[in-house]
Amino acid sequence: MTRRYDIEKTPEGSWDIIDVFTGQPVVEVGVPLIDMSIDEADDLVNLLNYRDREQRSDVRGLPRPPL
């Protein structure tokens, strides 16, 4: 299954989380996930991709991914 989210380094050296399907920065609860440290971005992108895999598995009737 394709990972929906990835991180992208900005020219300023910070990191943004990008929706690879749209090419746009991710916005969660009205907050754009931009200008983060690499550690923050890496942790959040892993959580977002896990949540997305769970949601897509539920829709397709597939088993949930392992933790």
PyMOL Python script that loads the backbone (N, CA, C, O; Angstrom):
from pymol import cmd

cmd.read_pdbstr("""\
ATOM      1  N   MET A   1       0.846  -1.172   0.000  1.00  0.00           N
ATOM      2  CA  MET A   1       0.000   0.000   0.000  1.00  0.00           C
ATOM      3  C   MET A   1       0.900   1.247   0.000  1.00  0.00           C
ATOM      4  O   MET A   1       1.862   1.324   0.764  1.00  0.00           O
ATOM      5  N   THR A   2       0.586   2.193  -0.840  1.00  0.00           N
ATOM      6  CA  THR A   2       1.356   3.428  -0.959  1.00  0.00           C
ATOM      7  C   THR A   2       1.227   4.269   0.300  1.00  0.00           C
ATOM      8  O   THR A   2       0.139   4.432   0.853  1.00  0.00           O
ATOM      9  N   ARG A   3       2.367   4.802   0.743  1.00  0.00           N
ATOM     10  CA  ARG A   3       2.340   5.727   1.883  1.00  0.00           C
ATOM     11  C   ARG A   3       1.743   7.049   1.426  1.00  0.00           C
ATOM     12  O   ARG A   3       2.168   7.612   0.417  1.00  0.00           O
ATOM     13  N   ARG A   4       0.777   7.533   2.152  1.00  0.00           N
ATOM     14  CA  ARG A   4       0.089   8.764   1.761  1.00  0.00           C
ATOM     15  C   ARG A   4       0.891  10.015   2.103  1.00  0.00           C
ATOM     16  O   ARG A   4       0.796  11.019   1.396  1.00  0.00           O
ATOM     17  N   TYR A   5       1.670   9.970   3.164  1.00  0.00           N
ATOM     18  CA  TYR A   5       2.361  11.161   3.647  1.00  0.00           C
ATOM     19  C   TYR A   5       3.870  10.974   3.607  1.00  0.00           C
ATOM     20  O   TYR A   5       4.386   9.872   3.794  1.00  0.00           O
ATOM     21  N   ASP A   6       4.565  12.084   3.358  1.00  0.00           N
ATOM     22  CA  ASP A   6       6.028  12.073   3.350  1.00  0.00           C
ATOM     23  C   ASP A   6       6.508  13.407   3.897  1.00  0.00           C
ATOM     24  O   ASP A   6       5.724  14.343   4.049  1.00  0.00           O
ATOM     25  N   ILE A   7       7.797  13.490   4.191  1.00  0.00           N
ATOM     26  CA  ILE A   7       8.355  14.755   4.659  1.00  0.00           C
ATOM     27  C   ILE A   7       9.195  15.375   3.550  1.00  0.00           C
ATOM     28  O   ILE A   7       9.760  14.683   2.704  1.00  0.00           O
ATOM     29  N   GLU A   8       9.255  16.688   3.583  1.00  0.00           N
ATOM     30  CA  GLU A   8       9.979  17.439   2.558  1.00  0.00           C
ATOM     31  C   GLU A   8      10.745  18.570   3.242  1.00  0.00           C
ATOM     32  O   GLU A   8      10.183  19.318   4.043  1.00  0.00           O
ATOM     33  N   LYS A   9      12.027  18.685   2.920  1.00  0.00           N
ATOM     34  CA  LYS A   9      12.861  19.740   3.502  1.00  0.00           C
ATOM     35  C   LYS A   9      12.606  21.056   2.782  1.00  0.00           C
ATOM     36  O   LYS A   9      12.543  21.103   1.554  1.00  0.00           O
ATOM     37  N   THR A  10      12.462  22.119   3.559  1.00  0.00           N
ATOM     38  CA  THR A  10      12.244  23.450   2.989  1.00  0.00           C
ATOM     39  C   THR A  10      13.587  24.115   2.717  1.00  0.00           C
ATOM     40  O   THR A  10      14.604  23.674   3.253  1.00  0.00           O
ATOM     41  N   PRO A  11      13.618  25.164   1.901  1.00  0.00           N
ATOM     42  CA  PRO A  11      14.875  25.888   1.661  1.00  0.00           C
ATOM     43  C   PRO A  11      15.477  26.464   2.950  1.00  0.00           C
ATOM     44  O   PRO A  11      16.689  26.664   3.031  1.00  0.00           O
ATOM     45  N   GLU A  12      14.636  26.730   3.952  1.00  0.00           N
ATOM     46  CA  GLU A  12      15.110  27.285   5.220  1.00  0.00           C
ATOM     47  C   GLU A  12      15.700  26.217   6.140  1.00  0.00           C
ATOM     48  O   GLU A  12      16.292  26.543   7.169  1.00  0.00           O
ATOM     49  N   GLY A  13      15.541  24.939   5.773  1.00  0.00           N
ATOM     50  CA  GLY A  13      16.104  23.855   6.569  1.00  0.00           C
ATOM     51  C   GLY A  13      15.122  23.182   7.511  1.00  0.00           C
ATOM     52  O   GLY A  13      15.494  22.234   8.201  1.00  0.00           O
ATOM     53  N   SER A  14      13.883  23.641   7.561  1.00  0.00           N
ATOM     54  CA  SER A  14      12.867  22.968   8.376  1.00  0.00           C
ATOM     55  C   SER A  14      12.182  21.908   7.510  1.00  0.00           C
ATOM     56  O   SER A  14      12.524  21.733   6.341  1.00  0.00           O
ATOM     57  N   TRP A  15      11.224  21.215   8.092  1.00  0.00           N
ATOM     58  CA  TRP A  15      10.570  20.105   7.400  1.00  0.00           C
ATOM     59  C   TRP A  15       9.063  20.275   7.400  1.00  0.00           C
ATOM     60  O   TRP A  15       8.482  20.728   8.387  1.00  0.00           O
ATOM     61  N   ASP A  16       8.427  19.910   6.291  1.00  0.00           N
ATOM     62  CA  ASP A  16       6.972  19.944   6.136  1.00  0.00           C
ATOM     63  C   ASP A  16       6.485  18.517   5.891  1.00  0.00           C
ATOM     64  O   ASP A  16       7.218  17.691   5.348  1.00  0.00           O
ATOM     65  N   ILE A  17       5.255  18.235   6.289  1.00  0.00           N
ATOM     66  CA  ILE A  17       4.626  16.961   5.951  1.00  0.00           C
ATOM     67  C   ILE A  17       3.724  17.206   4.750  1.00  0.00           C
ATOM     68  O   ILE A  17       2.863  18.085   4.767  1.00  0.00           O
ATOM     69  N   ILE A  18       3.939  16.411   3.712  1.00  0.00           N
ATOM     70  CA  ILE A  18       3.250  16.576   2.434  1.00  0.00           C
ATOM     71  C   ILE A  18       2.341  15.377   2.174  1.00  0.00           C
ATOM     72  O   ILE A  18       2.719  14.233   2.424  1.00  0.00           O
ATOM     73  N   ASP A  19       1.143  15.652   1.673  1.00  0.00           N
ATOM     74  CA  ASP A  19       0.240  14.606   1.194  1.00  0.00           C
ATOM     75  C   ASP A  19       0.721  14.253  -0.214  1.00  0.00           C
ATOM     76  O   ASP A  19       0.610  15.070  -1.128  1.00  0.00           O
ATOM     77  N   VAL A  20       1.248  13.056  -0.393  1.00  0.00           N
ATOM     78  CA  VAL A  20       1.825  12.702  -1.691  1.00  0.00           C
ATOM     79  C   VAL A  20       0.768  12.582  -2.783  1.00  0.00           C
ATOM     80  O   VAL A  20       1.098  12.646  -3.967  1.00  0.00           O
ATOM     81  N   PHE A  21      -0.496  12.409  -2.405  1.00  0.00           N
ATOM     82  CA  PHE A  21      -1.557  12.331  -3.406  1.00  0.00           C
ATOM     83  C   PHE A  21      -1.894  13.697  -3.982  1.00  0.00           C
ATOM     84  O   PHE A  21      -2.279  13.804  -5.147  1.00  0.00           O
ATOM     85  N   THR A  22      -1.749  14.759  -3.159  1.00  0.00           N
ATOM     86  CA  THR A  22      -2.091  16.113  -3.618  1.00  0.00           C
ATOM     87  C   THR A  22      -0.871  17.000  -3.836  1.00  0.00           C
ATOM     88  O   THR A  22      -0.947  17.987  -4.568  1.00  0.00           O
ATOM     89  N   GLY A  23       0.260  16.658  -3.204  1.00  0.00           N
ATOM     90  CA  GLY A  23       1.453  17.499  -3.283  1.00  0.00           C
ATOM     91  C   GLY A  23       1.407  18.710  -2.367  1.00  0.00           C
ATOM     92  O   GLY A  23       2.297  19.559  -2.413  1.00  0.00           O
ATOM     93  N   GLN A  24       0.376  18.795  -1.535  1.00  0.00           N
ATOM     94  CA  GLN A  24       0.184  19.951  -0.655  1.00  0.00           C
ATOM     95  C   GLN A  24       0.574  19.610   0.787  1.00  0.00           C
ATOM     96  O   GLN A  24       0.524  18.448   1.190  1.00  0.00           O
ATOM     97  N   PRO A  25       0.965  20.641   1.566  1.00  0.00           N
ATOM     98  CA  PRO A  25       1.216  20.404   2.989  1.00  0.00           C
ATOM     99  C   PRO A  25      -0.057  19.905   3.683  1.00  0.00           C
ATOM    100  O   PRO A  25      -1.166  20.313   3.339  1.00  0.00           O
ATOM    101  N   VAL A  26       0.121  19.031   4.646  1.00  0.00           N
ATOM    102  CA  VAL A  26      -0.994  18.474   5.401  1.00  0.00           C
ATOM    103  C   VAL A  26      -1.477  19.506   6.421  1.00  0.00           C
ATOM    104  O   VAL A  26      -0.675  20.211   7.033  1.00  0.00           O
ATOM    105  N   VAL A  27      -2.789  19.585   6.592  1.00  0.00           N
ATOM    106  CA  VAL A  27      -3.401  20.441   7.612  1.00  0.00           C
ATOM    107  C   VAL A  27      -4.236  19.535   8.506  1.00  0.00           C
ATOM    108  O   VAL A  27      -5.145  18.855   8.030  1.00  0.00           O
ATOM    109  N   GLU A  28      -3.929  19.525   9.799  1.00  0.00           N
ATOM    110  CA  GLU A  28      -4.663  18.730  10.786  1.00  0.00           C
ATOM    111  C   GLU A  28      -5.295  19.673  11.789  1.00  0.00           C
ATOM    112  O   GLU A  28      -4.599  20.472  12.415  1.00  0.00           O
ATOM    113  N   VAL A  29      -6.593  19.590  11.948  1.00  0.00           N
ATOM    114  CA  VAL A  29      -7.356  20.408  12.895  1.00  0.00           C
ATOM    115  C   VAL A  29      -7.039  21.890  12.679  1.00  0.00           C
ATOM    116  O   VAL A  29      -6.896  22.652  13.636  1.00  0.00           O
ATOM    117  N   GLY A  30      -6.931  22.283  11.415  1.00  0.00           N
ATOM    118  CA  GLY A  30      -6.686  23.678  11.073  1.00  0.00           C
ATOM    119  C   GLY A  30      -5.241  24.123  11.193  1.00  0.00           C
ATOM    120  O   GLY A  30      -4.938  25.295  10.972  1.00  0.00           O
ATOM    121  N   VAL A  31      -4.342  23.211  11.539  1.00  0.00           N
ATOM    122  CA  VAL A  31      -2.928  23.558  11.726  1.00  0.00           C
ATOM    123  C   VAL A  31      -2.096  22.940  10.605  1.00  0.00           C
ATOM    124  O   VAL A  31      -2.058  21.717  10.471  1.00  0.00           O
ATOM    125  N   PRO A  32      -1.421  23.778   9.790  1.00  0.00           N
ATOM    126  CA  PRO A  32      -0.542  23.219   8.760  1.00  0.00           C
ATOM    127  C   PRO A  32       0.683  22.564   9.406  1.00  0.00           C
ATOM    128  O   PRO A  32       1.301  23.135  10.304  1.00  0.00           O
ATOM    129  N   LEU A  33       1.017  21.384   8.946  1.00  0.00           N
ATOM    130  CA  LEU A  33       2.158  20.650   9.504  1.00  0.00           C
ATOM    131  C   LEU A  33       3.413  21.027   8.724  1.00  0.00           C
ATOM    132  O   LEU A  33       3.918  20.263   7.901  1.00  0.00           O
ATOM    133  N   ILE A  34       3.897  22.229   9.013  1.00  0.00           N
ATOM    134  CA  ILE A  34       5.046  22.809   8.313  1.00  0.00           C
ATOM    135  C   ILE A  34       6.033  23.375   9.332  1.00  0.00           C
ATOM    136  O   ILE A  34       5.708  23.550  10.506  1.00  0.00           O
ATOM    137  N   ASP A  35       7.253  23.659   8.851  1.00  0.00           N
ATOM    138  CA  ASP A  35       8.302  24.309   9.657  1.00  0.00           C
ATOM    139  C   ASP A  35       8.618  23.540  10.936  1.00  0.00           C
ATOM    140  O   ASP A  35       8.691  24.128  12.015  1.00  0.00           O
ATOM    141  N   MET A  36       8.806  22.232  10.815  1.00  0.00           N
ATOM    142  CA  MET A  36       9.095  21.381  11.971  1.00  0.00           C
ATOM    143  C   MET A  36      10.543  20.927  11.955  1.00  0.00           C
ATOM    144  O   MET A  36      11.230  21.019  10.938  1.00  0.00           O
ATOM    145  N   SER A  37      10.994  20.434  13.104  1.00  0.00           N
ATOM    146  CA  SER A  37      12.299  19.780  13.167  1.00  0.00           C
ATOM    147  C   SER A  37      12.161  18.411  12.490  1.00  0.00           C
ATOM    148  O   SER A  37      11.051  17.915  12.300  1.00  0.00           O
ATOM    149  N   ILE A  38      13.280  17.816  12.135  1.00  0.00           N
ATOM    150  CA  ILE A  38      13.249  16.505  11.496  1.00  0.00           C
ATOM    151  C   ILE A  38      12.630  15.465  12.428  1.00  0.00           C
ATOM    152  O   ILE A  38      11.895  14.589  11.971  1.00  0.00           O
ATOM    153  N   ASP A  39      12.916  15.549  13.722  1.00  0.00           N
ATOM    154  CA  ASP A  39      12.360  14.581  14.672  1.00  0.00           C
ATOM    155  C   ASP A  39      10.842  14.692  14.764  1.00  0.00           C
ATOM    156  O   ASP A  39      10.140  13.680  14.752  1.00  0.00           O
ATOM    157  N   GLU A  40      10.334  15.920  14.855  1.00  0.00           N
ATOM    158  CA  GLU A  40       8.879  16.125  14.905  1.00  0.00           C
ATOM    159  C   GLU A  40       8.215  15.605  13.634  1.00  0.00           C
ATOM    160  O   GLU A  40       7.229  14.869  13.688  1.00  0.00           O
ATOM    161  N   ALA A  41       8.769  15.997  12.494  1.00  0.00           N
ATOM    162  CA  ALA A  41       8.180  15.611  11.210  1.00  0.00           C
ATOM    163  C   ALA A  41       8.201  14.095  11.034  1.00  0.00           C
ATOM    164  O   ALA A  41       7.225  13.509  10.566  1.00  0.00           O
ATOM    165  N   ASP A  42       9.303  13.466  11.405  1.00  0.00           N
ATOM    166  CA  ASP A  42       9.427  12.019  11.251  1.00  0.00           C
ATOM    167  C   ASP A  42       8.412  11.283  12.130  1.00  0.00           C
ATOM    168  O   ASP A  42       7.770  10.334  11.681  1.00  0.00           O
ATOM    169  N   ASP A  43       8.271  11.721  13.375  1.00  0.00           N
ATOM    170  CA  ASP A  43       7.293  11.093  14.270  1.00  0.00           C
ATOM    171  C   ASP A  43       5.867  11.277  13.754  1.00  0.00           C
ATOM    172  O   ASP A  43       5.087  10.326  13.719  1.00  0.00           O
ATOM    173  N   LEU A  44       5.536  12.495  13.358  1.00  0.00           N
ATOM    174  CA  LEU A  44       4.173  12.770  12.894  1.00  0.00           C
ATOM    175  C   LEU A  44       3.847  12.052  11.588  1.00  0.00           C
ATOM    176  O   LEU A  44       2.734  11.553  11.421  1.00  0.00           O
ATOM    177  N   VAL A  45       4.801  11.993  10.661  1.00  0.00           N
ATOM    178  CA  VAL A  45       4.520  11.326   9.388  1.00  0.00           C
ATOM    179  C   VAL A  45       4.274   9.836   9.612  1.00  0.00           C
ATOM    180  O   VAL A  45       3.449   9.230   8.928  1.00  0.00           O
ATOM    181  N   ASN A  46       4.989   9.248  10.566  1.00  0.00           N
ATOM    182  CA  ASN A  46       4.747   7.834  10.876  1.00  0.00           C
ATOM    183  C   ASN A  46       3.348   7.629  11.447  1.00  0.00           C
ATOM    184  O   ASN A  46       2.660   6.681  11.070  1.00  0.00           O
ATOM    185  N   LEU A  47       2.921   8.507  12.350  1.00  0.00           N
ATOM    186  CA  LEU A  47       1.573   8.415  12.913  1.00  0.00           C
ATOM    187  C   LEU A  47       0.496   8.612  11.849  1.00  0.00           C
ATOM    188  O   LEU A  47      -0.487   7.873  11.807  1.00  0.00           O
ATOM    189  N   LEU A  48       0.687   9.605  10.995  1.00  0.00           N
ATOM    190  CA  LEU A  48      -0.296   9.872   9.941  1.00  0.00           C
ATOM    191  C   LEU A  48      -0.406   8.700   8.971  1.00  0.00           C
ATOM    192  O   LEU A  48      -1.508   8.319   8.576  1.00  0.00           O
ATOM    193  N   ASN A  49       0.735   8.128   8.587  1.00  0.00           N
ATOM    194  CA  ASN A  49       0.702   6.989   7.667  1.00  0.00           C
ATOM    195  C   ASN A  49       0.068   5.762   8.319  1.00  0.00           C
ATOM    196  O   ASN A  49      -0.634   5.004   7.650  1.00  0.00           O
ATOM    197  N   TYR A  50       0.304   5.557   9.610  1.00  0.00           N
ATOM    198  CA  TYR A  50      -0.332   4.443  10.311  1.00  0.00           C
ATOM    199  C   TYR A  50      -1.850   4.627  10.332  1.00  0.00           C
ATOM    200  O   TYR A  50      -2.600   3.701  10.022  1.00  0.00           O
ATOM    201  N   ARG A  51      -2.294   5.828  10.700  1.00  0.00           N
ATOM    202  CA  ARG A  51      -3.731   6.112  10.744  1.00  0.00           C
ATOM    203  C   ARG A  51      -4.358   5.931   9.359  1.00  0.00           C
ATOM    204  O   ARG A  51      -5.446   5.369   9.237  1.00  0.00           O
ATOM    205  N   ASP A  52      -3.669   6.407   8.318  1.00  0.00           N
ATOM    206  CA  ASP A  52      -4.195   6.276   6.959  1.00  0.00           C
ATOM    207  C   ASP A  52      -4.299   4.810   6.545  1.00  0.00           C
ATOM    208  O   ASP A  52      -5.292   4.409   5.939  1.00  0.00           O
ATOM    209  N   ARG A  53      -3.281   4.004   6.867  1.00  0.00           N
ATOM    210  CA  ARG A  53      -3.331   2.569   6.539  1.00  0.00           C
ATOM    211  C   ARG A  53      -4.503   1.894   7.246  1.00  0.00           C
ATOM    212  O   ARG A  53      -5.192   1.062   6.655  1.00  0.00           O
ATOM    213  N   GLU A  54      -4.730   2.253   8.516  1.00  0.00           N
ATOM    214  CA  GLU A  54      -5.866   1.677   9.247  1.00  0.00           C
ATOM    215  C   GLU A  54      -7.189   2.051   8.588  1.00  0.00           C
ATOM    216  O   GLU A  54      -8.062   1.202   8.405  1.00  0.00           O
ATOM    217  N   GLN A  55      -7.332   3.317   8.235  1.00  0.00           N
ATOM    218  CA  GLN A  55      -8.580   3.776   7.619  1.00  0.00           C
ATOM    219  C   GLN A  55      -8.809   3.098   6.274  1.00  0.00           C
ATOM    220  O   GLN A  55      -9.921   2.662   5.979  1.00  0.00           O
ATOM    221  N   ARG A  56      -7.767   3.008   5.461  1.00  0.00           N
ATOM    222  CA  ARG A  56      -7.936   2.374   4.151  1.00  0.00           C
ATOM    223  C   ARG A  56      -8.180   0.877   4.279  1.00  0.00           C
ATOM    224  O   ARG A  56      -8.922   0.308   3.478  1.00  0.00           O
ATOM    225  N   SER A  57      -7.573   0.227   5.268  1.00  0.00           N
ATOM    226  CA  SER A  57      -7.811  -1.200   5.496  1.00  0.00           C
ATOM    227  C   SER A  57      -9.250  -1.439   5.904  1.00  0.00           C
ATOM    228  O   SER A  57      -9.876  -2.399   5.454  1.00  0.00           O
ATOM    229  N   ASP A  58      -9.787  -0.555   6.771  1.00  0.00           N
ATOM    230  CA  ASP A  58     -11.183  -0.688   7.195  1.00  0.00           C
ATOM    231  C   ASP A  58     -12.128  -0.580   6.007  1.00  0.00           C
ATOM    232  O   ASP A  58     -13.095  -1.336   5.909  1.00  0.00           O
ATOM    233  N   VAL A  59     -11.855   0.347   5.111  1.00  0.00           N
ATOM    234  CA  VAL A  59     -12.714   0.560   3.941  1.00  0.00           C
ATOM    235  C   VAL A  59     -12.660  -0.649   3.015  1.00  0.00           C
ATOM    236  O   VAL A  59     -13.681  -1.049   2.456  1.00  0.00           O
ATOM    237  N   ARG A  60     -11.489  -1.226   2.852  1.00  0.00           N
ATOM    238  CA  ARG A  60     -11.321  -2.352   1.930  1.00  0.00           C
ATOM    239  C   ARG A  60     -11.624  -3.699   2.574  1.00  0.00           C
ATOM    240  O   ARG A  60     -11.669  -4.721   1.889  1.00  0.00           O
ATOM    241  N   GLY A  61     -11.832  -3.704   3.889  1.00  0.00           N
ATOM    242  CA  GLY A  61     -12.076  -4.963   4.582  1.00  0.00           C
ATOM    243  C   GLY A  61     -10.825  -5.792   4.761  1.00  0.00           C
ATOM    244  O   GLY A  61     -10.912  -7.008   4.935  1.00  0.00           O
ATOM    245  N   LEU A  62      -9.662  -5.163   4.722  1.00  0.00           N
ATOM    246  CA  LEU A  62      -8.391  -5.859   4.885  1.00  0.00           C
ATOM    247  C   LEU A  62      -8.006  -5.903   6.360  1.00  0.00           C
ATOM    248  O   LEU A  62      -8.511  -5.107   7.152  1.00  0.00           O
ATOM    249  N   PRO A  63      -7.115  -6.826   6.739  1.00  0.00           N
ATOM    250  CA  PRO A  63      -6.648  -6.842   8.126  1.00  0.00           C
ATOM    251  C   PRO A  63      -5.865  -5.564   8.434  1.00  0.00           C
ATOM    252  O   PRO A  63      -5.220  -4.992   7.556  1.00  0.00           O
ATOM    253  N   ARG A  64      -5.931  -5.135   9.672  1.00  0.00           N
ATOM    254  CA  ARG A  64      -5.202  -3.926  10.078  1.00  0.00           C
ATOM    255  C   ARG A  64      -3.704  -4.193  10.061  1.00  0.00           C
ATOM    256  O   ARG A  64      -3.265  -5.320  10.292  1.00  0.00           O
ATOM    257  N   PRO A  65      -2.908  -3.137   9.783  1.00  0.00           N
ATOM    258  CA  PRO A  65      -1.454  -3.315   9.767  1.00  0.00           C
ATOM    259  C   PRO A  65      -0.931  -3.553  11.182  1.00  0.00           C
ATOM    260  O   PRO A  65      -1.543  -3.098  12.148  1.00  0.00           O
ATOM    261  N   PRO A  66       0.200  -4.262  11.318  1.00  0.00           N
ATOM    262  CA  PRO A  66       0.780  -4.481  12.651  1.00  0.00           C
ATOM    263  C   PRO A  66       1.332  -3.175  13.209  1.00  0.00           C
ATOM    264  O   PRO A  66       1.655  -2.251  12.464  1.00  0.00           O
ATOM    265  N   LEU A  67       1.432  -3.117  14.533  1.00  0.00           N
ATOM    266  CA  LEU A  67       1.999  -1.931  15.180  1.00  0.00           C
ATOM    267  C   LEU A  67       3.435  -1.819  14.927  1.00  0.00           C
ATOM    268  O   LEU A  67       4.073  -0.878  15.399  1.00  0.00           O
TER     269      LEU A  67
END
""", "prot")
cmd.dss("prot")
cmd.show_as("cartoon", "prot")
cmd.util.cbc("prot")
cmd.orient("prot")
